[in-house]
Amino acid sequence: MNDLARRRDAAALIAVEAADLAQRLRASGGGVASLKGAQDFITEADGATERFIRDALAAQFPNEAILGEEMGGVADAKGPLWVLDPIDGTSNFSRGGDRWCVSIGLVMDGRAVAGAIARHAPAEVFAAAEGLGATLNGAPIRAAPTTDFGRAIIECGWSLRVPIARFHRMAEGVMAQGAGMRCGGSGALGLVEAAAGRLDGYLELHINAWDAAAAIVIAREAGCWTNGFDSGGWLVGGNPIGVGAPALGARLGALLEA
């Protein structure tokens, strides 16, 4: 087993344990949300789950840098950098829903190269390492073979970090070309569901590194078209993101840039 595979597998196991922890914390009252900002939720479980992941990573990979949504970190690490979101989809989590996940990605030389995303219910683990393919619960996954945009299902992530008019323009473009549109409240899940062919694309005008560091690797390794998300200042300021069925890539990219 090479080093990236070992790190991918470690991330997957830790993500599963973290998702189970988050679920237990929610059941015992740790899922009550407060606001960090407009439509930006946090719960007690977010912080506790991130601490668990950090401790687990430090035990296996001592002295390696970590960047997390709740506790921050150093984005310009010279060596391996773990980028994590303890609960992606906190608004869903805090209301008792199941559309949330734990995301742990690995970045080297500024590029996402491995990662894992775990759901509690249903029990699913998406994982990938560069050059080694992408899996769901250990079985290979591939992007959808869709070629007709009029038959496509596209998820459009919504963010207050960009003007609402731009989101409207993107969403209108998706629907005007005949595709069905979804918005599920977890960017990480939307991205990996496109990787697994459950969706034909995922577009968001701005997403942070911790939401997508694992998912972008999974999407690439599943054969998706992807934009240049993990480039430039993505670790500090985020970037637009787009993934999807390879045959739809040009049109998805145009919608993202409209």
ZAKE-42272 format. One record per residue: residue number from 0; residue in one letter; x, y, z of N, C-alpha, C in turn. Coordinates in Angstrom, 3 decimals, padded with zeros to 6 digits. Atoms other than C-alpha are relative to their C-alpha. Layout:
N
SESE   seq   type       n_px       n_py       n_pz      ca_px      ca_py      ca_pz       c_px       c_py       c_pz
SESE   NUM      A          X          Y          Z          X          Y          Z          X          Y          Z
...
! end
This chain:
258
SESE   seq   type       n_px       n_py       n_pz      ca_px      ca_py      ca_pz       c_px       c_py       c_pz
SESE     0      M    000.849   -001.196    000.000    000.000    000.000    000.000    000.882    001.242    000.000
SESE     1      N   -000.817   -001.209    000.012    001.433    003.376   -000.944   -000.483    000.996    001.053
SESE     2      D    000.273   -000.939   -001.086    001.425    006.402    001.346   -001.358    000.677   -000.160
SESE     3      L    001.298   -000.652    000.193   -001.594    008.102   -000.236   -001.147   -000.948    000.337
SESE     4      A    001.034    000.972   -000.330   -003.647    004.926    000.064   -000.123   -000.168    001.507
SESE     5      R    000.013    000.125   -001.461   -002.654    004.593    003.713   -000.694    001.202    000.640
SESE     6      R    000.605   -001.213   -000.542   -003.671    008.187    004.386   -001.495    000.061   -000.328
SESE     7      R    001.426    000.075    000.364   -006.949    007.773    002.497   -000.750   -000.923    000.945
SESE     8      D    000.674    000.973   -000.856   -007.830    004.707    004.541   -000.096    000.492    001.439
SESE     9      A    000.043   -000.563   -001.342   -006.924    006.436    007.783   -001.088    001.073    000.098
SESE    10      A    001.027   -001.043    000.011   -009.101    009.411    006.856   -001.400   -000.602    000.001
SESE    11      A    001.317    000.642    000.067   -012.002    007.095    006.042   -000.415   -000.551    001.364
SESE    12      L    000.331    000.568   -001.308   -011.838    005.301    009.392   -000.302    001.098    001.020
SESE    13      I    000.224   -001.107   -000.936   -011.564    008.549    011.337   -001.318    000.705   -000.310
SESE    14      A    001.250   -000.662    000.376   -014.440    010.096    009.364   -001.215   -000.790    000.462
SESE    15      V    001.107    000.838   -000.464   -016.711    007.143    010.170   -000.179    000.145    001.506
SESE    16      E    000.081   -000.145   -001.448   -015.872    007.363    013.870   -000.519    001.386    000.389
SESE    17      A    000.449   -001.358   -000.285   -016.412    011.125    013.792   -001.494    000.171   -000.281
SESE    18      A    001.429   -000.086    000.313   -019.816    010.777    012.117   -000.829   -000.695    001.076
SESE    19      D    000.696    000.695   -001.087   -020.866    008.253    014.759   -000.011    000.853    001.266
SESE    20      L   -000.079   -000.883   -001.165   -019.679    010.633    017.470   -000.994    001.153   -000.126
SESE    21      A    000.926   -001.119    000.207   -021.622    013.543    015.969   -001.439   -000.432    000.206
SESE    22      Q    001.356    000.501   -000.171   -024.766    011.429    015.858   -000.314   -000.210    001.484
SESE    23      R    000.225    000.214   -001.432   -024.370    010.426    019.521   -000.153    001.332    000.727
SESE    24      L    000.088   -001.321   -000.638   -023.790    014.045    020.510   -001.332    000.659   -000.296
SESE    25      R    001.314   -000.573    000.334   -026.913    015.129    018.657   -001.096   -000.656    000.829
SESE    26      A    001.016    000.724   -000.755   -028.954    012.437    020.378   -000.017    000.411    001.470
SESE    27      S   -000.070   -000.393   -001.412   -027.748    013.696    023.771   -000.140    001.503    000.201
SESE    28      G    000.287   -001.428   -000.142   -028.584    017.337    023.069    001.038    000.928   -000.581
SESE    29      G   -001.059   -000.852    000.536   -025.461    018.572    021.292   -000.233    000.508   -001.401
SESE    30      G    000.287   -000.429    001.357   -027.225    019.385    018.052   -000.737    001.318   -000.106
SESE    31      V    000.692   -001.288    000.023   -028.785    022.704    019.039    000.903    001.038   -000.652
SESE    32      A   -000.830   -000.910    000.803   -027.581    025.364    016.610   -000.073    001.434    000.490
SESE    33      S   -000.052   -001.449   -000.119   -026.465    028.936    017.068    000.594    000.524   -001.304
SESE    34      L   -000.459   -000.588    001.254   -025.428    031.359    014.351    001.375    000.633    000.144
SESE    35      K   -001.281   -000.702    000.121   -021.861    032.345    013.455   -000.168    001.238   -000.874
SESE    36      G    000.278   -001.075    000.941   -023.252    034.572    010.721   -001.294   -000.340   -000.711
SESE    37      A    001.253    000.241    000.707   -026.177    034.805    008.326   -000.017   -001.386   -000.627
SESE    38      Q    000.153    001.370    000.507   -027.332    031.224    007.591    001.282   -000.828    000.154
SESE    39      D   -001.236    000.721   -000.270   -024.014    029.979    009.048   -000.101   -000.573    001.401
SESE    40      F    000.361    000.618   -001.265   -024.834    027.511    011.807    001.172   -000.753    000.620
SESE    41      I   -000.963    000.809   -000.725   -022.729    025.863    014.496   -000.708   -000.645    001.185
SESE    42      T    000.543    000.701   -001.158   -023.558    023.311    017.184    001.156   -000.426    000.912
SESE    43      E   -000.999    000.549   -000.913   -021.756    021.914    020.209    000.710   -001.190   -000.637
SESE    44      A   -000.567    001.189    000.629   -021.220    018.758    018.171    001.083    000.352   -001.018
SESE    45      D   -001.026   -000.394    000.970   -019.233    020.651    015.504    001.370    000.087    000.664
SESE    46      G   -001.273   -000.180   -000.679   -016.519    021.645    017.960    000.543   -001.296    000.565
SESE    47      A   -000.446    001.258   -000.592   -016.385    018.298    019.759    000.473   -000.984   -001.065
SESE    48      T   -000.390    000.910    001.080   -016.219    016.387    016.479    001.315    000.433   -000.631
SESE    49      E   -001.277   -000.449    000.550   -013.437    018.569    015.128    001.149   -000.333    000.946
SESE    50      R   -001.066    000.352   -000.957   -011.420    018.048    018.331    000.341   -001.489   -000.099
SESE    51      F   -000.234    001.432    000.138   -011.872    014.293    017.959    000.837   -000.301   -001.247
SESE    52      I   -000.726    000.252    001.249   -010.669    014.339    014.334    001.440    000.470    000.122
SESE    53      R   -001.357   -000.529   -000.158   -007.673    016.513    015.184    000.855   -000.931    000.860
SESE    54      D   -000.755    000.896   -000.880   -006.631    014.216    018.010    000.323   -001.320   -000.717
SESE    55      A   -000.209    001.264    000.708   -007.055    011.108    015.833    001.064    000.146   -001.089
SESE    56      L   -001.011   -000.238    001.028   -005.011    012.601    012.980    001.382    000.185    000.633
SESE    57      A   -001.277   -000.251   -000.653   -002.299    013.785    015.380    000.618   -001.288    000.530
SESE    58      A   -000.517    001.269   -000.513   -002.000    010.291    016.839    000.650   -000.826   -001.111
SESE    59      Q   -000.540    000.790    001.107   -001.351    008.752    013.416    001.032    000.746   -000.841
SESE    60      F   -000.879   -000.813    000.837    000.420    011.634    011.687    000.515    001.189    000.819
SESE    61      P   -000.453   -001.052   -000.919    002.269    013.603    014.366    000.622    001.189   -000.724
SESE    62      N   -000.610   -001.259    000.457    003.195    017.219    013.718   -000.410    000.422   -001.400
SESE    63      E    000.476   -000.458    001.307    001.286    017.455    010.428   -001.076    001.064    000.190
SESE    64      A    000.883   -001.149   -000.128   -000.688    020.630    009.855   -001.456   -000.387   -000.257
SESE    65      I    001.439    000.225    000.140   -004.481    020.736    010.128   -000.690    001.344   -000.173
SESE    66      L    000.854   -001.171    000.214   -006.942    023.321    008.797   -001.437   -000.461    000.116
SESE    67      G    001.381    000.410   -000.202   -010.491    022.991    010.089   -000.950    001.173    000.013
SESE    68      E    000.987   -001.083    000.070   -013.692    024.967    009.772   -000.137    000.723    001.328
SESE    69      E    000.317   -000.624   -001.281   -014.184    025.585    013.481    001.226    000.520    000.739
SESE    70      M   -001.176   -000.363   -000.787   -010.630    025.833    014.833    001.129    000.580   -000.827
SESE    71      G   -000.991   -000.636    000.852   -008.744    027.227    011.869    001.245   -000.832   -000.205
SESE    72      G   -001.259    000.682    000.249   -005.120    026.391    011.238    000.836    000.775   -001.000
SESE    73      V   -000.934   -000.633    000.932   -002.259    027.206    008.887   -000.282   -000.504   -001.403
SESE    74      A    000.366    000.407    001.362   -003.243    027.204    005.215    001.204   -000.166   -000.909
SESE    75      D   -001.168    000.047    000.888    000.288    027.512    003.818    001.060   -000.972    000.518
SESE    76      A   -000.928    000.995   -000.521    001.834    024.428    005.412    000.926   -000.505   -001.108
SESE    77      K   -000.983    000.471    000.989    005.000    023.207    003.650   -000.147   -001.487   -000.280
SESE    78      G    000.172    001.436    000.176    004.268    019.523    004.192   -001.460   -000.361   -000.165
SESE    79      P    001.406    000.417    000.101    001.034    017.507    004.262   -000.905    000.885    000.846
SESE    80      L    000.992   -000.817   -000.694   -002.028    019.510    005.268   -001.339   -000.722   -000.018
SESE    81      W    001.326    000.599   -000.116   -005.244    017.924    006.531   -001.036    001.110    000.075
SESE    82      V    001.029   -001.044    000.085   -008.320    019.991    005.686   -001.338   -000.652    000.292
SESE    83      L    001.165    000.746   -000.457   -011.510    019.054    007.487   -001.192    000.888    000.340
SESE    84      D    001.269   -000.576   -000.439   -015.123    019.913    008.072   -000.660   -001.038    000.899
SESE    85      P    000.529    001.011   -000.906   -016.445    018.145    011.176   -001.449   -000.372   -000.275
SESE    86      I    001.388    000.271    000.392   -020.081    018.480    010.093   -000.339    000.937   -001.152
SESE    87      D    000.441   -000.795    001.147   -020.917    019.681    006.600   -001.498   -000.227   -000.176
SESE    88      G    001.455    000.111   -000.012   -024.641    020.411    006.447   -000.539    000.190    001.403
SESE    89      T    000.385   -000.191   -001.397   -024.958    021.721    010.006   -001.459    000.413    000.144
SESE    90      S    001.409   -000.396   -000.104   -028.346    023.306    009.318   -000.900   -001.231   -000.059
SESE    91      N    000.768    001.246    000.052   -029.691    019.872    008.345    000.200   -000.811    001.281
SESE    92      F   -000.349    000.740   -001.219   -027.893    018.214    011.279   -000.779    000.529    001.196
SESE    93      S    000.613   -000.601   -001.187   -029.320    020.660    013.818   -001.522   -000.156    000.028
SESE    94      R    001.453    000.181    000.075   -032.893    020.039    012.627   -000.401   -001.467   -000.043
SESE    95      G    000.312    001.422   -000.067   -032.648    016.274    012.912    000.071   -000.726   -001.321
SESE    96      G   -000.083    000.633    001.309   -032.042    015.579    009.228    001.247   -000.847   -000.155
SESE    97      D   -001.129    000.892    000.248   -029.628    013.058    007.754    000.916    000.466   -001.122
SESE    98      R   -000.852   -000.451    001.109   -028.160    015.127    004.924    001.152    000.848    000.546
SESE    99      W   -001.213   -000.619   -000.520   -024.863    015.912    006.612    001.100   -001.052   -000.028
SESE   100      C   -001.113    000.937    000.091   -021.410    014.361    006.612    001.230    000.580    000.664
SESE   101      V   -001.327   -000.390   -000.477   -017.850    014.491    007.905    000.955   -000.068   -001.190
SESE   102      S   -000.918   -000.063    001.140   -015.165    015.512    005.402    001.431    000.198    000.483
SESE   103      I   -001.425   -000.106   -000.334   -011.403    014.947    005.758    000.798   -000.121   -001.295
SESE   104      G   -000.800    000.000    001.215   -009.136    015.902    002.872    001.475    000.174    000.297
SESE   105      L   -001.444   -000.144   -000.126   -005.374    015.787    002.382    000.513    000.837   -001.168
SESE   106      V   -000.572   -000.903    000.992   -003.505    018.547    000.553    001.516   -000.108    000.055
SESE   107      M   -001.452   -000.028    000.099    000.075    018.364   -000.659    000.391    000.953   -001.120
SESE   108      D   -000.459   -000.992    000.981    001.882    021.183   -002.467   -001.163    000.810   -000.564
SESE   109      G    001.110   -000.852    000.385   -001.354    023.151   -002.565   -001.121   -000.669   -000.756
SESE   110      R    001.004    000.726    000.779   -003.398    020.441   -004.308   -000.612   -001.110    000.846
SESE   111      A    000.678    001.084   -000.698   -006.006    018.088   -002.854    000.345   -001.324   -000.659
SESE   112      V   -000.490    001.252    000.583   -004.712    014.536   -003.292   -000.649   -001.254    000.591
SESE   113      A    000.661    001.164   -000.594   -006.731    012.245   -001.007   -001.074    000.494    000.963
SESE   114      G    000.997   -000.395   -000.970   -009.717    012.240    001.259   -001.126   -000.996    000.131
SESE   115      A    001.141    000.857   -000.266   -012.822    010.653    002.660   -001.144    000.829    000.550
SESE   116      I    001.228   -000.632   -000.481   -016.397    011.675    003.375   -000.906   -001.095    000.537
SESE   117      A    000.826    001.025   -000.639   -018.590    009.717    005.791   -001.346    000.568    000.415
SESE   118      R    001.351   -000.283   -000.480   -022.330    009.799    006.388   -000.339   -000.992    001.105
SESE   119      H    000.473    000.926   -001.034   -024.022    008.308    009.425   -001.205   -000.794   -000.490
SESE   120      A    001.214    000.668    000.480   -027.379    007.533    007.813   -000.406    000.606   -001.343
SESE   121      P   -000.461    001.387    000.001   -027.314    005.909    005.423    001.506   -000.076    000.237
SESE   122      A   -001.418    000.179   -000.281   -023.919    004.500    006.385    000.765   -000.085   -001.316
SESE   123      E   -000.732   -000.069    001.264   -021.749    005.567    003.460    001.353    000.648    000.216
SESE   124      V   -001.340   -000.589   -000.034   -018.057    006.257    003.029    000.497    000.144   -001.434
SESE   125      F   -000.601   -000.307    001.290   -016.763    007.940   -000.117    001.484    000.265    000.249
SESE   126      A   -001.437   -000.185   -000.216   -012.983    007.837   -000.493    000.745   -000.017   -001.322
SESE   127      A   -000.829   -000.016    001.204   -010.255    008.496   -003.024    001.413    000.426    000.346
SESE   128      A   -001.371   -000.492   -000.033   -006.542    009.006   -003.496    000.447    000.175   -001.446
SESE   129      E   -000.398   -000.339    001.367   -004.892    010.521   -006.535    000.649   -001.186   -000.698
SESE   130      G   -000.521    001.089    000.791   -004.263    007.907   -009.203   -000.505   -001.374    000.392
SESE   131      L    000.446    001.296   -000.518   -006.074    005.175   -007.253   -001.510   -000.201   -000.098
SESE   132      G    001.437    000.154    000.164   -009.722    005.753   -008.150   -000.797    000.463    001.200
SESE   133      A    000.934   -000.431   -001.044   -012.767    006.605   -006.060   -000.955   -001.130    000.322
SESE   134      T    000.866    001.088   -000.435   -014.993    004.307   -004.037   -001.127    000.510    000.885
SESE   135      L    001.084   -000.170   -000.960   -018.260    004.197   -002.132   -000.158   -001.327    000.718
SESE   136      N    000.018    001.233   -000.801   -018.187    001.651    000.688    000.865   -001.089   -000.625
SESE   137      G   -000.979    000.929    000.540   -015.220    000.063   -001.023   -000.188   -000.392   -001.451
SESE   138      A    000.269    000.352    001.400   -016.814   -000.330   -004.475    000.285    001.206   -000.899
SESE   139      P   -000.322   -001.123    000.891   -015.611    001.779   -007.436   -001.244    000.791   -000.417
SESE   140      I    001.077   -000.865    000.498   -017.767    004.736   -008.483    000.493    000.761   -001.213
SESE   141      R   -000.301   -000.760    001.202   -017.921    006.645   -011.763   -001.041    001.084   -000.192
SESE   142      A    000.922   -001.073    000.363   -019.465    009.874   -012.950   -001.068   -000.520   -000.957
SESE   143      A    001.093    000.400    000.881   -022.761    009.635   -014.820    000.416    000.124   -001.468
SESE   144      P   -000.315   -000.063    001.421   -022.552    008.944   -018.568   -000.907    000.965   -000.769
SESE   145      T    000.997   -000.881    000.610   -025.210    011.602   -019.253    000.623    000.911   -001.063
SESE   146      T   -000.452   -000.884    001.073   -024.804    013.476   -022.542   -001.029    001.077   -000.337
SESE   147      D    001.101   -000.911    000.318   -028.177    015.273   -022.784   -000.306    000.869    001.218
SESE   148      F    000.239   -000.906   -001.131   -028.441    018.343   -020.553   -001.469    000.026    000.389
SESE   149      G    001.434    000.008   -000.279   -032.203    018.123   -020.831   -000.446   -001.175    000.852
SESE   150      R    000.299    001.145   -000.872   -032.070    014.817   -018.925    000.796    000.053    001.310
SESE   151      A   -000.922   -000.079   -001.133   -029.605    016.015   -016.308   -000.688    000.493    001.270
SESE   152      I    000.383   -000.536   -001.309   -030.091    016.651   -012.596    001.241    000.688    000.563
SESE   153      I   -001.128   -000.815   -000.450   -027.848    019.447   -011.318   -000.325    000.590    001.368
SESE   154      E    000.160   -000.681   -001.290   -027.407    020.559   -007.727    000.755    001.312   -000.041
SESE   155      C   -000.609   -001.331   -000.052   -026.702    024.257   -007.245    000.117    000.423    001.460
SESE   156      G   -000.207   -000.453   -001.363   -025.158    025.194   -003.921   -000.199    001.498    000.096
SESE   157      W    000.322   -001.421   -000.212   -026.252    028.526   -002.514    000.885    000.564    001.089
SESE   158      S   -000.895   -000.617   -000.962   -023.942    030.899   -000.671   -000.253    001.502    000.063
SESE   159      L    000.143   -001.445   -000.174   -024.373    034.382    000.777    001.311    000.742   -000.258
SESE   160      R   -001.291   -000.648    000.253   -020.713    035.024   -000.046    000.059    000.651   -001.381
SESE   161      V    000.078   -000.639    001.314   -021.718    036.039   -003.574   -001.386    000.629   -000.135
SESE   162      P    001.308   -000.634    000.152   -024.560    038.294   -004.726   -001.076   -001.009   -000.404
SESE   163      I    001.094    000.928    000.278   -027.894    036.487   -004.807   -000.366    000.022   -001.482
SESE   164      A    000.319   -000.090    001.429   -028.422    037.745   -008.354    000.850   -000.952   -000.829
SESE   165      R   -000.856    000.930    000.747   -025.479    035.628   -009.512   -000.496   -001.435    000.154
SESE   166      F    000.575    001.331   -000.190   -026.991    032.511   -007.960   -001.248   -000.162   -000.852
SESE   167      H    001.210    000.065    000.818   -030.308    033.312   -009.641    000.345   -000.213   -001.467
SESE   168      R   -000.403    000.117    001.410   -028.528    033.681   -012.986    000.472   -001.427   -000.306
SESE   169      M   -000.479    001.366    000.209   -026.794    030.327   -012.595   -001.168   -000.988    000.029
SESE   170      A    001.140    000.915   -000.119   -029.973    028.557   -011.458   -000.932    000.118   -001.206
SESE   171      E    000.848   -000.194    001.173   -031.991    030.078   -014.287    000.634   -000.638   -001.231
SESE   172      G   -000.683    000.616    001.126   -029.343    028.916   -016.748   -000.138   -001.509    000.007
SESE   173      V    000.171    001.446   -000.122   -029.558    025.355   -015.438   -001.398   -000.407   -000.469
SESE   174      M    001.382    000.377    000.322   -033.349    025.258   -015.729   -000.362    000.352   -001.433
SESE   175      A    000.297   -000.405    001.374   -033.450    027.117   -019.041    000.506   -001.025   -001.007
SESE   176      Q   -000.527    001.026    000.895   -031.389    024.315   -020.586   -000.662   -001.356    000.218
SESE   177      G    000.813    001.196   -000.145   -033.905    021.755   -019.388    000.376   -000.939    001.113
SESE   178      A   -000.420    000.896   -001.081   -032.092    020.252   -016.403   -000.878    000.186    001.222
SESE   179      G    000.626   -000.106   -001.299   -033.722    019.486   -013.081    001.006    000.549    000.996
SESE   180      M   -000.908   -000.637   -000.943   -032.273    021.474   -010.187   -000.297   -000.453    001.414
SESE   181      R    000.101    000.376   -001.400   -031.622    020.467   -006.576    000.852    000.954    000.832
SESE   182      C   -000.835   -000.732   -000.956   -030.265    022.244   -003.486   -000.180   -000.692    001.342
SESE   183      G    000.181    000.894   -001.133   -029.588    019.910   -000.574    000.619    000.432    001.309
SESE   184      G   -000.504   -000.506   -001.264   -027.713    021.942    002.025    001.309   -000.592    000.474
SESE   185      S   -001.336    000.515   -000.326   -024.418    019.985    002.016    000.807   -000.055   -001.279
SESE   186      G   -000.815   -000.026    001.206   -021.871    020.885   -000.611    000.819   -001.261   -000.170
SESE   187      A   -000.826    001.205    000.086   -019.647    017.917    000.232   -000.806   -001.178   -000.520
SESE   188      L    000.835    001.107    000.470   -022.501    015.458   -000.266   -000.429    000.201   -001.448
SESE   189      G    000.370   -000.254    001.388   -023.651    017.134   -003.465    001.129   -000.345   -000.953
SESE   190      L   -001.159    000.268    000.852   -020.149    016.862   -004.891    000.251   -001.499   -000.161
SESE   191      V   -000.292    001.437    000.129   -019.657    013.180   -004.069   -001.171   -000.762   -000.613
SESE   192      E    001.113    000.653    000.684   -023.146    012.303   -005.256    000.120    000.196   -001.508
SESE   193      A   -000.327   -000.144    001.425   -022.128    013.751   -008.613    001.096   -000.984   -000.391
SESE   194      A   -001.065    000.963    000.284   -019.002    011.599   -008.395   -000.550   -001.410   -000.147
SESE   195      A    000.588    001.344    000.042   -021.190    008.536   -007.830   -001.065   -000.148   -001.072
SESE   196      G    000.991    000.069    001.068   -023.492    009.374   -010.748   -001.430    000.167    000.454
SESE   197      R    001.359   -000.245   -000.478   -026.497    010.134   -008.551   -000.511    001.346   -000.492
SESE   198      L    000.274   -001.293    000.616   -026.348    013.691   -009.874    000.873    000.110   -001.244
SESE   199      D   -000.792   -000.215    001.213   -025.076    014.901   -013.229    000.934    001.187    000.130
SESE   200      G   -000.902   -001.112   -000.219   -023.384    017.955   -011.792   -000.275    000.689    001.311
SESE   201      Y    000.134   -000.847   -001.182   -022.772    020.175   -008.802    000.725    001.299   -000.292
SESE   202      L   -000.565   -001.321    000.233   -022.155    023.916   -009.082   -000.197    000.862    001.242
SESE   203      E    000.139   -000.987   -001.072   -021.455    026.500   -006.390    000.966    001.138   -000.277
SESE   204      L   -000.787   -001.165    000.374   -020.184    030.024   -006.900    001.097    000.324    000.999
SESE   205      H   -001.080   -000.116   -000.978   -018.146    029.988   -003.697   -000.152   -001.098    001.036
SESE   206      I   -000.004    001.020   -001.038   -017.212    027.160   -001.370    001.377    000.021    000.656
SESE   207      N   -001.264   -000.029   -000.718   -014.537    026.954    001.310    000.767   -001.309   -000.142
SESE   208      A   -000.873    001.159    000.178   -011.615    024.560    001.273   -000.461   -001.192    000.824
SESE   209      W    000.370    001.125   -000.865   -012.848    022.473    004.210   -001.257   -000.718   -000.478
SESE   210      D    001.211    000.643    000.522   -016.170    021.793    002.485    000.302   -000.943   -001.166
SESE   211      A   -000.179    000.677    001.291   -014.592    020.407   -000.678    001.370   -000.615   -000.229
SESE   212      A   -001.343    000.536    000.227   -010.969    019.335   -000.170   -000.030   -001.493   -000.267
SESE   213      A    000.126    001.445    000.245   -011.942    015.665    000.051   -000.829   -000.265   -001.250
SESE   214      A    000.952    000.275    001.081   -014.820    015.848   -002.425    000.595    000.228   -001.385
SESE   215      I   -000.530   -000.274    001.334   -012.829    017.348   -005.289    000.899   -001.142   -000.461
SESE   216      V   -000.823    001.153    000.368   -010.379    014.424   -005.197   -000.894   -001.172   -000.409
SESE   217      I    000.921    001.097    000.290   -013.242    011.926   -005.117   -000.635    000.196   -001.379
SESE   218      A    000.610   -000.284    001.302   -014.891    013.640   -008.091    000.984   -000.217   -001.142
SESE   219      R   -001.004    000.191    001.060   -011.679    013.716   -010.149    000.280   -001.473   -000.233
SESE   220      E   -000.343    001.413    000.125   -010.896    010.099   -009.414   -001.167   -000.834   -000.528
SESE   221      A    001.173    000.684    000.556   -014.458    009.114   -010.387   -000.207    000.340   -001.475
SESE   222      G    000.096   -000.338    001.412   -013.883    010.608   -013.835   -000.862    001.191   -000.316
SESE   223      C    000.805   -001.200    000.246   -015.903    013.786   -013.393    000.792    001.074   -000.731
SESE   224      W   -000.549   -001.298    000.359   -015.292    016.980   -015.243    000.102    000.811    001.288
SESE   225      T   -000.133   -000.891   -001.154   -013.961    019.385   -012.609    000.609    001.317   -000.454
SESE   226      N   -000.636   -001.293    000.270   -013.087    023.060   -012.653    001.299    000.061    000.813
SESE   227      G   -001.284   -000.123   -000.697   -009.858    024.365   -011.152   -000.150    000.430    001.437
SESE   228      F    000.308   -000.434   -001.368   -011.184    024.547   -007.598    001.238    000.101    000.883
SESE   229      D   -001.128   -000.011   -000.939   -008.007    023.599   -005.726    001.231    000.620   -000.653
SESE   230      S   -001.090   -000.772    000.602   -005.823    026.290   -007.230   -000.078    001.426    000.529
SESE   231      G   -000.019   -001.371   -000.474   -004.830    029.852   -006.472   -000.077    000.057    001.521
SESE   232      G    000.111   -000.183   -001.443   -005.823    031.015   -003.002   -001.128   -000.782    000.640
SESE   233      W    001.177    000.751   -000.455   -008.429    028.306   -002.431    000.044   -000.365    001.475
SESE   234      L   -000.084    000.409   -001.395   -007.116    027.270    000.980   -000.322    001.145    000.958
SESE   235      V    000.265   -001.169   -000.841   -007.489    030.791    002.347   -001.377    000.582   -000.277
SESE   236      G    001.223   -000.714    000.338   -010.419    032.276    000.464   -001.072   -000.799   -000.692
SESE   237      G    000.978    000.787    000.737   -012.260    029.384   -001.190    000.032    000.327   -001.478
SESE   238      N    000.069   -000.182    001.457   -013.193    029.279   -004.872   -001.371   -000.447   -000.486
SESE   239      P    001.146    000.668    000.626   -016.076    028.509   -007.219    000.343   -001.470   -000.214
SESE   240      I   -000.244    001.412    000.254   -016.518    024.785   -007.743   -001.044   -000.541   -000.958
SESE   241      G    000.903    000.698    000.911   -018.011    022.656   -010.482    000.533   -001.380   -000.287
SESE   242      V   -000.349    001.366    000.393   -018.002    018.912   -011.076   -001.203   -000.581   -000.723
SESE   243      G    001.146    000.623    000.652   -020.122    016.677   -013.255    000.366   -001.011   -001.057
SESE   244      A   -000.169    000.966    001.083   -020.622    014.235   -016.057    000.948    000.582   -001.043
SESE   245      P   -001.009   -000.540    000.926   -017.680    014.592   -018.480   -000.589    000.653   -001.243
SESE   246      A    000.578   -000.527    001.239   -019.896    015.177   -021.524   -000.700    001.340    000.210
SESE   247      L    000.692   -001.260   -000.296   -021.588    018.111   -019.771    000.951    001.079    000.497
SESE   248      G   -000.948   -000.897   -000.625   -018.397    019.779   -018.586    000.024    001.401   -000.571
SESE   249      A   -000.083   -001.330    000.604   -018.267    022.650   -021.071   -001.202    000.849    000.382
SESE   250      R    001.206   -000.763   -000.334   -021.856    023.670   -020.354   -000.070    000.311    001.490
SESE   251      L   -000.035   -000.271   -001.437   -021.442    023.320   -016.601    000.976    001.119    000.305
SESE   252      G   -000.976   -001.062   -000.206   -018.339    025.473   -016.727   -000.508    001.350   -000.421
SESE   253      A    000.562   -001.272    000.465   -020.132    028.149   -018.705   -001.033    000.536    000.972
SESE   254      L    001.001   -000.427   -000.985   -022.954    028.230   -016.158    000.678    000.560    001.247
SESE   255      L   -000.723   -000.447   -001.190   -020.455    028.629   -013.339    000.608    001.386   -000.202
SESE   256      E   -000.663   -001.267    000.303   -018.869    031.611   -015.086   -000.944    001.100   -000.478
SESE   257      A    000.958   -000.975    000.561   -022.042    033.346   -016.301   -000.189    001.198    000.908
! end
